[in-house]
Amino acid sequence: MADRYFVYILASRRNGTLYVGVTNNLGRRVHEHKAMLVPGFSRKYRIDKLVHTEEYASILDARLRERLLKKWRWAWKIKLIEEGDPT
């Protein structure tokens, strides 16, 4: 089975606070956020709605993209999210 890594963006609500992360198990990681099992930023701001994902075959590529997205302005991230799903 080929390795798969995901860069994901979670939101607190529509046009709310955003969180960018990377994982090799998207289902488990989203469950951890929804159950508020992850201490820190996402739990503090109740960020638990999956709004964007990107898949990569390399952890290095995924982490590079994660770092890039974390540097993006909030409005750029919203545009990226809405291009994938306007609702």
Beta strands, then each sheet from edge to edge (+ up, - down):
strand 1: 5-11
strand 2: 18-23
strand 3: 49-56
sheet 1: 2+ 1- 3+
end
